[in-house]
Amino acid sequence: MRWMFALVLTMVCSAANAADTFRFTAIPDEDQSRLVERFSKVADYLSDKLGVEVEYVPVTSYGAAVTAFRNDQVQLAWFGGLSGVQARQLVPGSKAIAQGAEDAEFRSYFIANTATGIEPNQEKLPDSVAGHSFTFGAKTSTSGRLMPEHFLRQRFDEAPDQLFSRVGFSGDHTRTIALVESGTYDIGAVNFTVWEAAVEDGRVDTSKVEVIWESPTYPDYQWTLRGDADERYGEGFTQKVQQALLDMTDPALLESFPRSGFIPASNDDYAPIEAVGKSIGLLR
């Protein structure tokens, strides 16, 4: 009987330990294999800072990241502006606790295949984009869909499918760049940090694809934490998580995002994203 009692106790303890694991995810805005390698290091950093086991949970889509958060499969997530608003609507009490230093004034780049002959214009989107094929990123990407569509409607007073000959959704920023570079689509909209990192790493042939317009700034990515974190992991845990993120200074870790560092954030910072989301029918 003693061995059976010991076995049951071990199973109970194992289940308790699994339940206490702190899990986070990130929207898959780049190639998934790159994200797994990078965010696994972030998990190690957070585990050391928080004193609990931390696990990175990869997801296959923006929607899957929101679903994992809603279902408590993850307690923390690196969301885009729109996906963060969606998640906080689904899980009342959840809080945006940190954003990248670049995220308070984020922007999108509109890129074009150089064979189109579209001339870059920093004042406004060129009239000559009309009639070409165009790809967004993921359907719920802030920098790859929401804000680019907002700026297109603002500039041309037309829906994208009326303005362009063909409209697609690549799924992530890396694919958008590849599709425009190859000529599969003439024009695309991308996250400026992904573009700049790809150019710096030599992963873009800038003789074939170039930036034709930089958007105005808007708030974007943020870390969102479930509202029951203190109840589950102990009083003050929310503050500990926020401080661990603000204290992240290792360039190798920050490259995962990529960001120069993190600053405090709040739900109110994303009111403009919520307003735009409602205006084009992506939020209720």
KEKOLBA-614300 format. One record per residue: z negated, x negated, y negated of N, C-alpha, C, O, CB in turn. Coordinates in steps of 0.2 Angstrom, whole numbers, padded with zeros to 4 digits, always signed. Glycine has a CB too. Example, Ala and Ser with C-alpha at 12.3 -4.5 7.8 and 13.67 -1.06 7.14 Angstrom:
BEGIN
-0039-0066+0028-0039-0062+0022-0039-0066+0016-0042-0071+0017-0045-0057+0022;-0035-0064+0011-0036-0068+0005-0039-0064+0000-0040-0067-0006-0029-0070+0003;
This chain:
BEGIN
+0000-0004+0006+0000+0000+0000+0000-0004-0006+0003-0002-0011-0006+0005+0000;-0003-0010-0006-0004-0014-0012+0003-0017-0014+0005-0017-0020-0008-0021-0010;+0007-0018-0009+0014-0021-0011+0018-0015-0014+0022-0017-0018+0018-0024-0005;+0017-0009-0012+0021-0003-0015+0019-0002-0022+0023-0001-0026+0020+0003-0010;+0012-0003-0023+0009-0002-0030+0012-0007-0034+0014-0006-0040+0002-0002-0030;+0012-0013-0032+0015-0019-0036+0022-0018-0037+0024-0019-0043+0014-0026-0032;+0026-0015-0032+0033-0014-0033+0034-0009-0039+0038-0010-0043+0036-0012-0027;+0030-0003-0038+0031+0002-0043+0029-0001-0050+0032+0001-0055+0026+0008-0041;+0024-0005-0051+0021-0007-0057+0027-0012-0060+0028-0012-0066+0015-0011-0056;+0030-0016-0056+0035-0020-0058+0041-0016-0061+0044-0018-0066+0038-0025-0052;+0043-0011-0057+0049-0007-0060+0047-0003-0066+0051-0003-0071+0050-0001-0054;+0041-0001-0067+0039+0002-0073+0039-0003-0079+0041-0001-0084+0032+0005-0072;+0036-0009-0078+0036-0014-0083+0043-0016-0085+0045-0017-0091+0032-0020-0081;+0048-0016-0080+0055-0018-0081+0058-0013-0085+0062-0014-0090+0059-0019-0075;+0057-0006-0084+0060-0001-0088+0057-0001-0095+0061+0000-0099+0058+0006-0084;+0051-0002-0095+0048-0003-0102+0051-0008-0106+0053-0007-0112+0040-0004-0102;+0052-0014-0103+0055-0020-0107+0062-0018-0109+0064-0020-0114+0055-0026-0102;+0066-0015-0104+0073-0013-0106+0073-0008-0112+0077-0009-0116+0076-0010-0100;+0068-0004-0112+0068+0001-0117+0066-0002-0124+0068+0000-0129+0063+0007-0116;+0062-0008-0123+0060-0011-0130+0066-0016-0132+0065-0019-0138+0054-0015-0128;+0071-0017-0128+0076-0021-0131+0079-0018-0137+0081-0012-0137+0082-0022-0125;+0080-0022-0142+0083-0020-0148+0091-0021-0148+0093-0027-0147+0080-0023-0155;+0095-0016-0149+0102-0017-0148+0106-0016-0154+0104-0011-0158+0105-0013-0142;+0111-0019-0156+0115-0018-0161+0123-0019-0159+0124-0022-0154+0113-0023-0167;+0127-0016-0164+0134-0016-0163+0137-0017-0169+0134-0018-0174+0137-0010-0159;+0144-0018-0169+0148-0019-0175+0155-0016-0174+0157-0016-0169+0149-0027-0177;+0157-0013-0179+0164-0010-0179+0169-0016-0177+0169-0021-0180+0166-0007-0186;+0173-0014-0173+0178-0019-0170+0184-0020-0175+0190-0018-0173+0181-0017-0163;+0183-0023-0181+0188-0024-0186+0193-0030-0185+0197-0031-0188+0185-0024-0193;+0191-0034-0180+0195-0040-0178+0196-0040-0170+0193-0035-0167+0192-0046-0180;+0199-0045-0168+0200-0046-0161+0193-0046-0157+0189-0050-0159+0204-0053-0159;+0193-0042-0152+0186-0041-0149+0183-0047-0146+0177-0048-0146+0187-0036-0143;+0187-0052-0143+0184-0058-0140+0181-0062-0145+0176-0066-0144+0190-0062-0136;+0184-0063-0151+0181-0066-0156+0174-0063-0158+0169-0067-0160+0186-0067-0163;+0174-0057-0159+0168-0053-0161+0162-0055-0156+0156-0056-0158+0169-0046-0162;+0164-0054-0149+0158-0055-0144+0156-0062-0144+0149-0063-0144+0161-0054-0137;+0160-0067-0145+0157-0074-0146+0153-0075-0152+0148-0078-0151+0163-0079-0146;+0155-0072-0157+0151-0073-0164+0145-0069-0164+0139-0072-0166+0155-0071-0170;+0145-0063-0162+0139-0058-0163+0134-0060-0157+0128-0058-0158+0141-0051-0162;+0136-0063-0152+0131-0065-0147+0126-0070-0150+0120-0070-0149+0134-0068-0141;+0129-0074-0155+0124-0079-0158+0120-0076-0163+0114-0078-0164+0129-0085-0162;+0122-0071-0166+0118-0067-0171+0113-0063-0167+0107-0063-0170+0123-0061-0175;+0114-0061-0161+0109-0058-0157+0103-0063-0156+0097-0061-0156+0112-0055-0150;+0105-0069-0154+0100-0074-0153+0096-0076-0159+0090-0076-0159+0103-0081-0151;+0099-0076-0165+0095-0077-0171+0090-0071-0172+0085-0073-0174+0100-0077-0177;+0093-0065-0172+0088-0059-0173+0082-0059-0168+0077-0057-0170+0092-0053-0173;+0084-0061-0162+0078-0061-0157+0073-0066-0159+0067-0064-0158+0081-0063-0150;+0075-0072-0161+0070-0077-0163+0066-0074-0169+0060-0076-0170+0074-0083-0165;+0069-0071-0174+0066-0069-0180+0062-0063-0179+0056-0062-0182+0071-0067-0185;+0064-0058-0175+0060-0052-0174+0055-0052-0168+0051-0048-0168+0065-0047-0172;+0055-0057-0164+0051-0057-0158+0052-0052-0153+0047-0051-0149+0044-0057-0161;+0058-0049-0152+0059-0045-0147+0066-0047-0144+0070-0051-0147+0060-0037-0150;+0068-0044-0138+0074-0046-0135+0079-0042-0139+0079-0036-0140+0074-0044-0128;+0085-0045-0141+0090-0042-0145+0097-0043-0141+0098-0049-0139+0091-0045-0152;+0100-0038-0141+0107-0038-0137+0112-0035-0141+0112-0030-0145+0106-0034-0131;+0118-0039-0142+0124-0036-0145+0128-0032-0140+0129-0034-0134+0128-0042-0148;+0130-0026-0142+0134-0021-0138+0141-0020-0141+0141-0017-0146+0130-0014-0137;+0146-0023-0138+0152-0022-0140+0155-0015-0139+0153-0012-0134+0157-0027-0137;+0159-0013-0144+0162-0006-0143+0170-0007-0144+0172-0012-0147+0159-0001-0148;+0173-0002-0142+0181-0002-0143+0184+0001-0149+0190+0000-0150+0184+0001-0137;+0180+0004-0153+0183+0008-0158+0178+0009-0164+0172+0009-0162+0186+0014-0156;+0180+0011-0170+0175+0013-0175+0171+0019-0173+0165+0019-0174+0179+0014-0182;+0175+0024-0170+0171+0030-0168+0166+0029-0162+0161+0032-0162+0176+0035-0165;+0168+0024-0158+0163+0022-0153+0156+0019-0156+0151+0020-0153+0166+0017-0148;+0157+0015-0161+0151+0012-0164+0147+0018-0167+0141+0017-0166+0154+0007-0170;+0150+0023-0170+0146+0028-0173+0143+0032-0167+0137+0034-0168+0150+0033-0177;+0146+0033-0162+0143+0037-0156+0138+0033-0153+0133+0036-0151+0149+0038-0151;+0138+0027-0152+0133+0023-0149+0127+0023-0154+0121+0024-0151+0135+0016-0148;+0128+0023-0160+0122+0024-0165+0119+0031-0164+0113+0031-0164+0124+0022-0172;+0123+0036-0164+0120+0043-0164+0116+0044-0157+0111+0047-0157+0126+0048-0164;+0119+0041-0152+0116+0042-0145+0110+0037-0144+0107+0037-0138+0121+0041-0140;+0108+0033-0149+0103+0028-0148+0104+0023-0143+0099+0020-0140+0096+0032-0146;+0110+0022-0142+0112+0016-0137+0111+0010-0141+0111+0004-0138+0119+0017-0135;+0112+0010-0148+0110+0004-0152+0106+0007-0158+0106+0013-0159+0117+0001-0155;+0102+0003-0160+0097+0005-0166+0099+0002-0173+0097+0004-0178+0090+0002-0164;+0104-0003-0172+0106-0006-0179+0114-0007-0178+0116-0008-0172+0103-0013-0180;+0117-0006-0183+0125-0007-0183+0127-0010-0189+0125-0009-0195+0128+0000-0182;+0132-0014-0189+0136-0017-0194+0142-0013-0195+0147-0013-0191+0138-0025-0193;+0142-0008-0200+0147-0003-0201+0151-0004-0207+0149-0008-0211+0143+0004-0202;+0157-0001-0207+0160-0001-0214+0157+0004-0218+0153+0008-0216+0168+0000-0212;+0160+0005-0224+0157+0010-0229+0157+0017-0226+0152+0021-0226+0160+0010-0235;+0163+0019-0223+0164+0026-0221+0161+0027-0214+0157+0032-0214+0172+0027-0220;+0161+0022-0210+0158+0023-0203+0150+0023-0204+0146+0027-0201+0159+0018-0198;+0148+0020-0209+0140+0020-0211+0138+0027-0213+0133+0029-0211+0139+0015-0216;+0142+0030-0218+0141+0036-0220+0141+0041-0215+0136+0046-0214+0146+0038-0226;+0146+0041-0210+0146+0045-0205+0140+0045-0200+0137+0050-0198+0153+0044-0200;+0138+0039-0199+0132+0038-0194+0126+0040-0197+0122+0043-0194+0131+0030-0193;+0125+0039-0204+0119+0042-0207+0118+0049-0208+0113+0052-0208+0118+0038-0214;+0124+0052-0208+0124+0060-0208+0122+0062-0201+0119+0067-0201+0132+0062-0210;+0124+0059-0196+0123+0061-0189+0116+0059-0187+0113+0063-0183+0128+0058-0184;+0113+0054-0190+0106+0052-0188+0102+0052-0194+0101+0047-0198+0106+0045-0185;+0099+0058-0196+0095+0059-0202+0089+0054-0202+0086+0052-0197+0092+0066-0203;+0088+0051-0208+0082+0046-0209+0085+0039-0208+0081+0034-0210+0077+0047-0204;+0091+0038-0206+0094+0031-0205+0095+0028-0212+0096+0032-0217+0100+0031-0201;+0094+0021-0212+0095+0018-0219+0100+0012-0219+0100+0008-0214+0088+0016-0221;+0104+0012-0224+0107+0006-0226+0102+0001-0228+0099+0002-0233+0113+0007-0231;+0102-0005-0225+0096-0010-0227+0099-0016-0230+0095-0020-0233+0092-0011-0221;+0105-0018-0229+0108-0024-0231+0116-0024-0231+0119-0020-0227+0106-0030-0227;+0119-0027-0236+0126-0028-0236+0128-0035-0238+0124-0039-0240+0129-0023-0242;+0134-0037-0236+0136-0044-0238+0136-0044-0245+0137-0040-0249+0143-0045-0235;+0135-0051-0248+0136-0052-0255+0142-0050-0258+0143-0048-0263+0135-0059-0256;+0148-0050-0253+0154-0048-0256+0155-0040-0255+0160-0038-0258+0159-0051-0252;+0151-0036-0252+0152-0029-0251+0150-0025-0257+0153-0019-0257+0148-0027-0245;+0147-0027-0261+0145-0023-0267+0152-0022-0271+0153-0017-0275+0140-0026-0272;+0156-0027-0271+0163-0027-0274+0168-0029-0269+0171-0034-0270+0163-0031-0281;+0169-0025-0264+0174-0026-0259+0181-0024-0262+0182-0020-0267+0172-0023-0253;+0186-0026-0258+0193-0024-0260+0198-0024-0254+0196-0028-0249+0196-0028-0266;+0203-0021-0255+0209-0021-0250+0215-0025-0252+0216-0025-0258+0211-0014-0248;+0218-0028-0248+0224-0031-0250+0230-0027-0247+0230-0025-0241+0225-0039-0247;+0235-0026-0251+0241-0023-0248+0246-0029-0247+0248-0033-0251+0244-0018-0253;+0248-0029-0241+0253-0035-0239+0259-0032-0237+0260-0026-0234+0249-0039-0233;+0265-0036-0237+0271-0034-0236+0275-0040-0232+0274-0046-0234+0275-0032-0242;+0280-0038-0228+0284-0043-0225+0289-0046-0230+0292-0042-0234+0288-0040-0219;+0290-0052-0231+0294-0055-0237+0301-0053-0236+0304-0053-0241+0293-0062-0237;+0303-0051-0230+0310-0049-0230+0312-0042-0233+0317-0040-0235+0312-0048-0222;+0306-0038-0235+0307-0032-0239+0310-0033-0246+0313-0029-0249+0301-0028-0239;+0308-0039-0249+0310-0041-0255+0305-0038-0261+0306-0038-0267+0317-0039-0257;+0300-0035-0258+0295-0032-0263+0291-0037-0267+0288-0042-0264+0290-0027-0259;+0291-0037-0273+0288-0042-0277+0281-0041-0279+0279-0035-0280+0292-0043-0284;+0276-0046-0278+0269-0044-0279+0268-0042-0286+0272-0044-0291+0265-0051-0278;+0263-0038-0287+0262-0035-0294+0254-0034-0294+0251-0030-0291+0266-0029-0296;+0251-0038-0299+0244-0037-0299+0241-0032-0303+0235-0030-0304+0241-0044-0301;+0246-0029-0307+0244-0023-0312+0244-0017-0308+0239-0013-0309+0249-0023-0317;+0248-0015-0303+0249-0009-0300+0253-0010-0294+0257-0015-0293+0252-0004-0304;+0252-0005-0289+0256-0005-0283+0264-0005-0285+0265+0000-0289+0254+0000-0278;+0268-0009-0283+0275-0009-0285+0278-0002-0283+0277+0001-0277+0279-0015-0282;+0282+0001-0287+0286+0007-0286+0290+0006-0279+0292+0011-0276+0291+0009-0291;+0293+0000-0278+0297-0002-0272+0294-0001-0266+0298-0002-0261+0300-0009-0273;+0287+0000-0265+0285+0001-0258+0287+0008-0255+0287+0009-0249+0277+0001-0259;+0289+0013-0260+0291+0019-0257+0297+0019-0253+0302+0015-0254+0293+0024-0263;+0297+0023-0247+0302+0023-0243+0302+0018-0237+0306+0018-0232+0309+0022-0246;+0297+0013-0237+0296+0008-0232+0292+0011-0227+0288+0016-0228+0293+0001-0235;+0291+0007-0221+0286+0009-0216+0279+0006-0218+0279+0001-0221+0288+0007-0209;+0274+0009-0216+0267+0007-0218+0262+0008-0212+0262+0013-0209+0265+0011-0224;+0258+0003-0212+0252+0004-0207+0246+0003-0210+0244-0002-0214+0253-0001-0201;+0241+0008-0209+0234+0007-0210+0231+0003-0204+0234+0001-0200+0230+0014-0211;+0224+0002-0205+0221-0001-0199+0218+0004-0195+0222+0008-0192+0215-0006-0202;+0212+0004-0193+0209+0010-0189+0208+0016-0194+0208+0016-0200+0201+0008-0187;+0208+0022-0190+0209+0028-0194+0203+0029-0198+0203+0033-0203+0210+0034-0189;+0197+0027-0197+0191+0028-0201+0189+0021-0204+0183+0020-0206+0185+0030-0196;+0193+0016-0205+0191+0010-0208+0191+0011-0216+0196+0015-0219+0197+0005-0207;+0186+0009-0219+0185+0010-0226+0191+0006-0230+0194+0008-0234+0178+0008-0229;+0191-0001-0228+0196-0005-0232+0203-0005-0229+0207-0007-0232+0193-0012-0231;+0204-0002-0223+0210-0002-0220+0213+0005-0220+0219+0005-0218+0210-0005-0213;+0210+0010-0222+0212+0017-0222+0210+0021-0228+0214+0023-0232+0211+0020-0216;+0203+0022-0228+0200+0027-0233+0202+0025-0240+0205+0029-0244+0193+0027-0232;+0200+0019-0242+0202+0017-0249+0209+0015-0251+0211+0017-0256+0198+0011-0251;+0213+0012-0246+0220+0012-0247+0223+0018-0248+0228+0019-0252+0223+0008-0241;+0222+0023-0244+0225+0030-0245+0223+0033-0252+0227+0036-0255+0223+0035-0239;+0217+0032-0254+0214+0034-0260+0218+0031-0266+0221+0035-0270+0207+0033-0261;+0219+0025-0265+0223+0021-0271+0231+0023-0271+0234+0024-0276+0223+0014-0270;+0233+0024-0265+0240+0027-0264+0241+0034-0267+0246+0035-0271+0243+0027-0257;+0237+0038-0266+0237+0045-0268+0236+0045-0276+0239+0048-0280+0232+0049-0265;+0232+0040-0278+0230+0040-0285+0236+0037-0289+0238+0039-0295+0224+0035-0287;+0240+0032-0286+0245+0029-0289+0252+0033-0289+0255+0034-0294+0247+0022-0286;+0253+0037-0283+0260+0040-0283+0259+0048-0282+0264+0051-0283+0263+0038-0276;+0253+0050-0282+0252+0057-0282+0255+0061-0276+0258+0066-0276+0254+0061-0288;+0255+0057-0270+0259+0059-0264+0254+0057-0258+0251+0052-0258+0266+0057-0263;+0255+0061-0253+0251+0059-0246+0256+0053-0243+0262+0053-0244+0251+0065-0241;+0252+0048-0240+0256+0043-0237+0262+0045-0233+0267+0041-0233+0251+0039-0232;+0262+0050-0229+0267+0052-0225+0273+0055-0229+0279+0056-0226+0265+0057-0219;+0272+0057-0235+0277+0059-0239+0280+0053-0243+0286+0052-0245+0275+0064-0244;+0276+0048-0244+0278+0042-0248+0282+0037-0244+0287+0034-0246+0272+0038-0251;+0280+0036-0237+0283+0031-0233+0288+0034-0228+0287+0040-0226+0278+0027-0230;+0292+0030-0225+0297+0032-0220+0293+0033-0213+0295+0037-0209+0303+0027-0219;+0288+0029-0212+0284+0030-0206+0277+0027-0207+0276+0022-0211+0288+0025-0200;+0272+0030-0205+0265+0028-0206+0262+0027-0199+0262+0032-0194+0261+0033-0210;+0258+0022-0198+0255+0020-0192+0248+0018-0193+0245+0017-0199+0258+0015-0188;+0244+0017-0187+0237+0015-0188+0237+0009-0182+0237+0010-0176+0232+0021-0186;+0235+0003-0185+0235-0003-0180+0229-0003-0176+0230-0006-0170+0236-0009-0184;+0224-0001-0178+0217-0001-0175+0212-0006-0178+0206-0005-0178+0219-0003-0168;+0215-0012-0180+0211-0016-0184+0215-0021-0188+0221-0021-0188+0207-0021-0179;+0211-0025-0193+0214-0029-0198+0219-0034-0195+0224-0036-0198+0209-0031-0202;+0217-0037-0190+0220-0043-0187+0227-0040-0184+0232-0044-0185+0216-0046-0181;+0227-0034-0181+0234-0031-0179+0238-0029-0185+0244-0030-0184+0232-0025-0174;+0235-0027-0190+0239-0025-0196+0243-0031-0198+0249-0031-0200+0234-0022-0202;+0239-0037-0199+0243-0043-0201+0248-0045-0197+0254-0046-0199+0238-0049-0202;+0247-0045-0190+0252-0046-0185+0258-0042-0185+0264-0044-0185+0249-0046-0178;+0257-0035-0186+0262-0030-0186+0267-0031-0192+0273-0030-0192+0260-0023-0186;+0264-0033-0198+0268-0034-0204+0271-0040-0204+0277-0041-0206+0263-0033-0211;+0268-0045-0201+0271-0052-0201+0277-0052-0196+0282-0055-0198+0266-0057-0198;+0277-0048-0191+0282-0047-0186+0288-0043-0189+0294-0043-0186+0280-0045-0179;+0287-0039-0194+0292-0034-0196+0291-0027-0193+0296-0023-0194+0298-0037-0195;+0287-0026-0188+0286-0020-0185+0285-0014-0190+0287-0009-0190+0280-0020-0180;+0281-0016-0195+0280-0012-0201+0281-0016-0207+0280-0022-0207+0272-0009-0202;+0284-0013-0212+0285-0017-0219+0279-0019-0223+0279-0024-0226+0290-0013-0223;+0274-0014-0223+0269-0015-0227+0262-0013-0224+0263-0009-0219+0269-0010-0234;+0257-0016-0225+0250-0014-0223+0245-0015-0227+0245-0018-0233+0249-0018-0216;+0239-0012-0226+0233-0013-0230+0227-0016-0226+0226-0014-0220+0230-0006-0233;+0224-0021-0228+0219-0025-0224+0213-0027-0228+0213-0027-0235+0222-0031-0222;+0208-0028-0225+0202-0031-0228+0203-0038-0230+0206-0042-0227+0196-0031-0222;+0201-0039-0237+0203-0045-0240+0199-0051-0236+0202-0057-0236+0201-0045-0247;+0193-0050-0234+0190-0056-0230+0193-0058-0224+0194-0064-0222+0182-0054-0229;+0196-0053-0220+0199-0055-0214+0206-0058-0216+0208-0063-0212+0201-0048-0210;+0209-0056-0221+0216-0059-0223+0214-0066-0225+0218-0071-0223+0219-0055-0229;+0209-0067-0229+0208-0074-0232+0206-0079-0226+0207-0085-0226+0203-0074-0237;+0202-0076-0222+0199-0080-0216+0205-0082-0211+0206-0088-0209+0194-0077-0212;+0210-0078-0210+0216-0079-0206+0220-0084-0209+0223-0088-0206+0219-0072-0205;+0221-0084-0216+0225-0088-0219+0222-0095-0219+0225-0100-0218+0226-0086-0227;+0216-0096-0220+0212-0102-0220+0212-0105-0213+0213-0111-0213+0205-0101-0222;+0212-0101-0208+0213-0104-0201+0220-0105-0199+0221-0108-0193+0209-0099-0196;+0225-0104-0203+0231-0105-0201+0234-0100-0196+0239-0101-0192+0232-0112-0198;+0231-0094-0196+0233-0089-0191+0238-0084-0194+0240-0079-0191+0227-0085-0189;+0241-0085-0200+0246-0081-0204+0251-0085-0206+0250-0091-0209+0242-0077-0210;+0257-0083-0205+0263-0087-0208+0265-0084-0215+0268-0078-0215+0269-0086-0203;+0262-0087-0220+0263-0084-0227+0270-0084-0230+0271-0082-0235+0258-0087-0232;+0275-0087-0226+0282-0087-0228+0285-0080-0225+0290-0078-0228+0286-0093-0225;+0281-0077-0221+0284-0070-0218+0280-0064-0221+0283-0059-0221+0283-0070-0211;+0274-0065-0223+0270-0060-0225+0266-0062-0231+0263-0068-0231+0265-0057-0220;+0265-0058-0236+0261-0060-0242+0258-0054-0245+0259-0048-0244+0266-0063-0247;+0253-0055-0250+0249-0050-0253+0253-0048-0259+0255-0052-0263+0242-0053-0256;+0254-0041-0260+0258-0039-0265+0254-0035-0270+0256-0034-0276+0263-0034-0263;+0248-0033-0268+0243-0030-0273+0236-0030-0271+0235-0029-0265+0245-0023-0274;+0231-0032-0275+0224-0032-0274+0221-0025-0277+0222-0024-0283+0221-0038-0276;+0217-0022-0273+0214-0015-0275+0209-0017-0280+0206-0022-0280+0212-0011-0269;+0207-0011-0284+0200-0012-0287+0195-0012-0282+0196-0011-0276+0199-0005-0292;+0189-0014-0285+0183-0015-0280+0179-0008-0278+0180-0003-0282+0178-0020-0283;+0176-0008-0273+0172-0003-0270+0167-0005-0265+0167-0011-0263+0176+0003-0267;+0161-0002-0264+0156-0004-0259+0159-0003-0252+0162+0002-0251+0150+0000-0260;+0157-0008-0248+0160-0007-0241+0154-0009-0236+0149-0005-0235+0166-0012-0240;+0155-0014-0231+0151-0015-0226+0144-0015-0227+0142-0017-0232+0153-0021-0222;+0140-0013-0222+0133-0013-0223+0129-0013-0216+0132-0011-0211+0130-0008-0227;+0123-0015-0215+0119-0015-0209+0115-0008-0210+0112-0007-0215+0114-0021-0208;+0116-0004-0205+0112+0003-0205+0107+0003-0199+0109+0001-0194+0117+0009-0205;+0101+0005-0200+0096+0005-0195+0093+0012-0194+0093+0016-0199+0090+0000-0198;+0092+0014-0188+0089+0020-0187+0083+0021-0190+0079+0017-0190+0089+0021-0179;+0081+0027-0192+0075+0029-0195+0069+0029-0191+0063+0029-0194+0076+0036-0198;+0069+0029-0185+0064+0028-0180+0062+0021-0178+0058+0021-0173+0065+0033-0174;+0064+0016-0181+0063+0009-0179+0056+0007-0179+0054+0004-0175+0067+0005-0183;+0052+0009-0185+0045+0007-0185+0041+0011-0180+0037+0008-0177+0042+0009-0192;+0043+0017-0178+0039+0021-0173+0040+0017-0166+0036+0017-0162+0041+0028-0173;+0046+0015-0165+0048+0012-0159+0046+0005-0158+0044+0003-0152+0056+0013-0157;+0047+0001-0163+0046-0006-0162+0039-0009-0166+0038-0015-0166+0052-0010-0165;+0036-0004-0169+0030-0006-0173+0030-0006-0180+0036-0006-0183+0028-0013-0171;+0025-0004-0183+0025-0004-0191+0027-0010-0194+0026-0015-0192+0017-0002-0193;+0031-0009-0199+0034-0014-0203+0041-0017-0200+0043-0022-0203+0029-0019-0204;+0043-0014-0194+0049-0017-0191+0055-0017-0195+0059-0021-0196+0050-0014-0184;+0056-0011-0199+0062-0010-0203+0062-0016-0208+0067-0019-0210+0061-0004-0207;+0056-0018-0211+0056-0023-0216+0057-0030-0213+0061-0034-0216+0049-0023-0220;+0055-0031-0207+0056-0037-0203+0064-0038-0202+0067-0043-0203+0053-0037-0197;+0067-0032-0200+0074-0033-0199+0078-0034-0205+0083-0039-0205+0077-0026-0196;+0076-0031-0210+0080-0032-0217+0079-0039-0219+0084-0043-0221+0077-0027-0222;+0073-0042-0219+0071-0049-0221+0075-0054-0217+0077-0059-0219+0064-0050-0221;+0075-0052-0210+0079-0057-0206+0086-0057-0208+0089-0063-0208+0079-0055-0198;+0089-0052-0210+0096-0052-0212+0097-0055-0218+0102-0059-0219+0099-0045-0212;+0092-0054-0223+0093-0057-0230+0092-0065-0229+0094-0069-0233+0088-0054-0234;+0088-0067-0224+0087-0074-0223+0092-0078-0219+0091-0084-0218+0080-0075-0220;+0097-0074-0217+0102-0077-0213+0107-0082-0217+0110-0079-0222+0107-0072-0209;+0106-0088-0216+0110-0093-0221+0114-0098-0217+0118-0102-0220+0105-0097-0225;+0114-0098-0210+0118-0102-0206+0125-0101-0207+0127-0095-0205+0115-0102-0199;+0129-0105-0209+0136-0104-0210+0140-0102-0204+0144-0097-0204+0140-0110-0213;+0138-0104-0198+0141-0102-0192+0139-0095-0190+0143-0092-0187+0138-0107-0186;+0133-0092-0192+0132-0085-0191+0135-0081-0196+0138-0076-0194+0124-0084-0191;+0135-0083-0202+0139-0079-0207+0146-0079-0206+0149-0074-0209+0137-0082-0214;+0149-0083-0203+0156-0083-0201+0158-0077-0197+0164-0075-0197+0158-0090-0198;+0153-0075-0193+0154-0069-0189+0156-0063-0193+0159-0058-0190+0148-0067-0185;+0155-0062-0199+0156-0056-0203+0163-0056-0207+0166-0050-0207+0151-0055-0208;+0166-0061-0210+0163-0067-0213+0160-0065-0220+0163-0061-0224+0168-0072-0213;+0154-0068-0221+0151-0066-0228+0147-0073-0230+0146-0077-0226+0146-0060-0227;+0146-0073-0236+0142-0079-0239+0135-0078-0238+0131-0083-0239+0144-0080-0246;+0133-0072-0237+0126-0070-0236+0125-0063-0237+0129-0059-0238+0121-0074-0242;+0118-0061-0237+0117-0054-0237+0112-0052-0243+0108-0056-0244+0114-0051-0230;+0113-0046-0245+0109-0044-0251+0106-0037-0249+0109-0033-0245+0112-0044-0258;+0101-0034-0252+0098-0028-0250+0103-0022-0252+0107-0023-0256+0092-0026-0254;+0103-0017-0248+0107-0011-0249+0103-0005-0248+0098-0005-0245+0113-0011-0244;+0106+0001-0251+0103+0007-0250+0108+0013-0248+0114+0011-0250+0098+0009-0256;+0106+0018-0246+0111+0024-0245+0114+0026-0251+0120+0028-0251+0107+0030-0242;+0111+0026-0257+0114+0028-0263+0120+0023-0265+0124+0026-0269+0109+0028-0269;+0120+0017-0263+0125+0013-0265+0132+0015-0262+0137+0014-0265+0124+0006-0262;+0132+0020-0257+0138+0022-0254+0140+0029-0256+0144+0032-0252+0137+0022-0246;+0137+0032-0261+0139+0038-0264+0147+0038-0266+0150+0043-0264+0135+0040-0270;+0149+0033-0268+0157+0033-0270+0161+0034-0264+0166+0037-0264+0159+0027-0274;+0159+0031-0258+0163+0031-0252+0162+0038-0249+0168+0041-0247+0160+0026-0247;+0157+0041-0250+0156+0048-0247+0160+0053-0251+0163+0057-0249+0148+0050-0248;+0161+0052-0258+0165+0056-0262+0172+0055-0261+0175+0060-0260+0163+0054-0270;+0174+0049-0260+0181+0048-0258+0183+0051-0251+0188+0054-0250+0183+0041-0258;+0178+0050-0246+0179+0053-0240+0180+0060-0240+0184+0063-0236+0173+0051-0235;+0176+0064-0244+0177+0071-0244+0183+0073-0248+0186+0078-0246+0171+0074-0248;+0185+0069-0253+0191+0071-0257+0198+0071-0252+0202+0074-0254+0192+0066-0262;+0198+0066-0247+0204+0066-0243+0203+0069-0236+0207+0068-0232+0207+0059-0243;+0197+0072-0235+0196+0076-0229+0194+0072-0223+0194+0074-0218+0202+0079-0227;+0191+0066-0224+0188+0062-0219+0181+0063-0218+0178+0061-0213+0190+0055-0220;+0178+0066-0223+0171+0068-0222+0170+0075-0224+0173+0078-0228+0166+0063-0226;+0164+0079-0222+0163+0085-0224+0158+0085-0229+0156+0091-0232+0160+0089-0218;
